[in-house]
Amino acid sequence: MIELYNYFRSSASFRVRIALNLKGLSFEYLPVPLTQGGGQQFTPEFKALNPASLVPVMVDAGQVLSQSLAIIEYLDETHPAPPLLPATALERARVRAIALSIACEIHPLNNLRVLGYLGKTLGVSGEEKSAWYRHWVETGLLAVESMLSNDSRTGSFCHGDFATLADILLVPQIFNAQRFDSDLSRMPTVMKIFDRCLQLPAFADAVPAKQVDAS
C-alpha cells in the first residue's frame, strides 16, 4: 500500500491525490496537520522523512519520495496508464511549461510558510497579506490563461481532451485562489477547464473538503 503524508488544504498534496486517483491507485492517507501544535511537519519524525518539512511525502515499497511534481512523474513512469503526459516531446514540453508556470511562478509566492513569514515576522497585516496573495496568483493565472486561450492545442483540458499534468497543477491552484477571493473573471478558459476537471471523479474525490482531516 502506498502511504501519502499530506494535508487536506495543501495544493501540492492535492496534486498527488489527483494523480493517484487518475492512476486508480489505492493509498493510505496519513494527515500531517500543518497548523496544529506549531506544525507537525517540524517534528523529528516527519523531518526524518523530509528534512524540508514540506508535504506531500509518498512512501512506495519503502522508498520515500518528496516534491509533488517528482512524485507525479514517478507515478506516471511506474504506472503508465492512463498517461499524464502527451506522446511527443514538443507536446510534453508544453504541458510541463503550463504546470511549471503554476508550480514555480505562482505557488511558491503564496504557500503557507511564505504567508506565515509575511504576517508573523514582517508584521504584514491580514489585509495586506491577502492583497499580496491576490496580486501574485492573479498575475500568474492571467499568464496561464494566455498560454491556454492562444494555443489551438488547448482542448477540453489544458492540452487536448484528456487530463494531463497541467490540469493536475491547475485545479488545486484555483481552489486556493477562490479561498482568497481572487478575481478569476478574466480567465474564462482556465475556469472552463477547472469546471471540466471537477466532473471527473479523480479530481472531485481529491478536493480538500472530502479528506479525512478536513476542518
C-alpha positions in Angstrom: 0.0 0.0 0.0 1.3 3.4 -0.9 1.4 5.8 2.0 0.8 9.5 1.4 1.7 12.0 4.1 -0.3 15.1 3.3 -2.6 17.9 4.4 -6.1 18.4 3.1 -5.6 22.1 2.1 -2.0 21.7 0.7 -2.0 22.4 -3.0 1.0 20.1 -3.5 -0.8 17.3 -1.6 -4.0 17.9 -3.6 -2.0 17.4 -6.8 -0.7 14.0 -5.8 -4.1 12.8 -4.6 -5.5 13.7 -8.1 -2.6 11.8 -9.8 -3.1 8.7 -7.6 -6.8 8.8 -8.3 -6.3 9.1 -12.1 -4.0 6.1 -11.9 -6.5 4.1 -9.9 -4.0 3.6 -7.1 -5.1 3.0 -3.5 -3.2 4.7 -0.8 -3.2 5.2 2.9 -3.9 8.8 3.8 -1.7 10.0 6.6 -2.6 13.5 7.8 0.2 16.0 8.7 -1.5 18.9 10.5 0.4 21.9 9.3 -1.2 24.4 11.6 -1.6 22.5 14.8 0.9 22.4 17.7 3.4 24.6 15.9 3.1 22.4 12.8 3.5 18.6 12.8 5.8 18.9 9.7 8.5 20.2 12.0 8.6 17.1 14.3 11.7 15.0 14.3 9.7 12.1 13.0 8.5 13.9 9.9 11.8 15.7 9.3 13.4 12.2 9.1 11.1 11.6 6.1 11.6 15.1 4.6 14.2 17.4 6.0 12.5 20.3 4.2 9.4 19.9 6.4 7.1 20.0 3.5 4.2 17.9 2.3 3.5 15.7 0.5 5.7 12.8 1.1 4.9 9.5 -0.5 6.3 6.1 0.6 6.1 3.3 -2.0 7.6 -0.1 -1.2 9.7 1.5 1.5 11.1 4.2 -0.8 10.5 7.8 0.3 9.7 10.4 -2.3 9.1 14.1 -1.9 8.2 17.1 -4.2 4.8 16.8 -5.8 6.0 17.0 -9.4 8.7 14.4 -8.9 6.1 12.1 -7.3 3.6 12.6 -10.1 6.2 11.9 -12.8 7.4 8.8 -10.8 3.8 7.6 -10.8 3.5 8.2 -14.5 6.6 6.2 -15.2 5.8 3.3 -12.9 2.1 3.1 -13.8 2.0 4.4 -17.4 -1.8 4.0 -18.0 -3.5 6.4 -18.3 -0.7 8.7 -19.3 -0.3 12.1 -17.6 1.9 13.5 -20.4 1.3 13.5 -24.1 3.1 11.3 -26.7 5.6 13.7 -28.3 8.5 15.7 -26.9 7.0 19.0 -28.1 3.6 18.3 -26.5 5.2 17.2 -23.2 7.2 20.4 -23.2 4.1 22.5 -23.5 2.3 20.6 -20.7 5.3 20.9 -18.4 5.6 24.6 -19.2 2.0 25.1 -18.1 2.5 23.0 -15.0 5.7 24.7 -14.0 4.2 28.2 -14.5 1.9 27.2 -11.6 4.4 25.2 -9.5 7.3 27.6 -9.9 5.9 31.1 -10.6 2.6 31.2 -8.6 2.6 28.6 -5.7 6.0 29.4 -4.1 5.0 33.1 -3.5 1.8 32.1 -1.8 2.3 29.0 0.2 1.7 28.6 3.9 5.3 29.3 5.1 5.6 32.5 2.9 2.3 33.9 4.1 3.3 33.0 7.7 6.6 34.8 7.4 4.8 37.9 6.0 2.5 38.0 9.0 4.5 36.8 11.9 8.0 38.0 11.1 7.4 41.1 8.9 4.3 42.2 10.6 2.2 42.5 7.4 -1.5 42.9 8.2 -4.0 40.3 7.2 -5.5 42.6 4.6 -2.1 43.3 3.1 -1.2 39.7 3.1 -4.4 38.8 1.2 -3.6 41.6 -1.3 -0.1 40.1 -1.8 -1.7 36.7 -2.4 -4.3 38.0 -4.9 -1.7 40.1 -6.8 0.6 37.2 -7.5 -2.0 34.5 -8.1 -4.0 36.7 -10.5 -0.8 37.8 -12.3 0.3 34.2 -12.7 -3.1 32.8 -13.7 -3.6 35.5 -16.3 -0.4 34.3 -17.9 -1.7 30.7 -17.8 -5.0 31.9 -19.4 -3.0 33.5 -22.2 -1.0 30.2 -22.7 -4.2 28.3 -23.0 -6.5 30.6 -24.9 -4.0 31.5 -27.6 -3.0 27.9 -28.4 -5.0 25.6 -30.7 -3.7 22.6 -28.7 -5.9 23.5 -25.8 -9.0 21.3 -25.8 -11.5 20.3 -23.2 -8.5 20.2 -20.8 -5.2 22.1 -20.8 -3.8 20.0 -23.6 -6.2 18.1 -25.8 -9.1 16.1 -24.5 -7.6 14.2 -21.6 -6.3 15.3 -18.2 -2.6 15.8 -18.0 0.0 17.1 -15.5 -1.1 20.6 -16.4 -4.6 20.0 -15.2 -3.4 18.3 -12.1 -1.5 21.5 -11.2 -4.2 23.9 -12.3 -7.1 22.7 -10.2 -5.5 23.0 -6.7 -4.3 26.5 -7.6 -7.8 27.6 -8.5 -9.1 26.2 -5.2 -6.6 28.3 -3.3 -7.3 31.4 -5.4 -11.0 31.1 -4.6 -10.2 30.8 -0.9 -8.6 34.2 -1.0 -11.4 35.8 -3.2 -9.1 36.3 -6.2 -10.7 37.8 -9.3 -11.0 34.9 -11.8 -13.4 36.6 -14.1 -10.7 37.4 -16.6 -9.8 33.8 -17.0 -12.6 32.1 -18.9 -10.5 29.4 -20.4 -8.9 28.5 -17.1 -12.3 28.3 -15.4 -13.9 26.2 -18.1 -11.1 23.7 -17.8 -11.4 23.8 -14.0 -15.1 23.0 -14.2 -14.5 20.2 -16.7 -11.8 18.6 -14.4 -14.2 18.6 -11.4 -16.6 16.5 -13.4 -14.1 13.7 -13.2 -14.2 11.6 -10.0 -10.4 11.6 -9.8 -10.5 15.3 -9.3 -13.7 15.6 -7.4 -12.7 12.9 -4.8 -9.4 14.7 -4.2 -10.8 18.1 -3.2 -9.9 19.4 0.3 -13.4 19.2 1.8 -13.6 15.4 1.1 -10.4 14.5 3.0 -10.4 12.9 6.4 -8.5 15.8 8.0 -10.8 18.5 6.5 -11.8 21.2 9.0 
